[in-house]
Amino acid sequence: MNQAKATRHACHRCCAHDMKDVFPVGGASDELVLDSIEATFSEGGDAVFFASGYSAREIAQKRARETGGQVYVNSVSRNVKRRDLSVPVAYGVAKGPVYTVRPPDDWHETVYRAYWPPL
């Protein structure tokens, strides 16, 4: 099955990402797998709580209430998956905006941050 090329830029919010930037968790790495859960961070540097599967939205909302965070929706990539599950992560909870570092594509000349929209 052929996929049609996107005819418009569809990012909620994006910006270039300098690979020399220090990543909030573990530091920058040449081995970082872009467009994955390992390349998904919170702008504030806090840990991101990921929710997927059955009742993911309710779980994420409960976690946000408990921690004072915000729920963000993964509309960025189906490649963001937890290692123990085969389904994509649906929601992330963090105090700062959540983004995934992605490789260049038709709309972005360099590696970039694709931000998840808030719920």
Buried (B, 14 or more C-beta within 10 A) or exposed (E): EEEEEEEEEEBBEBEEBEEEEEBBEEEEEEEBEBBBBBBBBBBEEBEBBBBBEEEBEEBBBBBBEEBEBBBBBBEBBEBBBBEEEEEBBBBBBBBBBBBBBBEEEEEBEEBBBBBBBEB
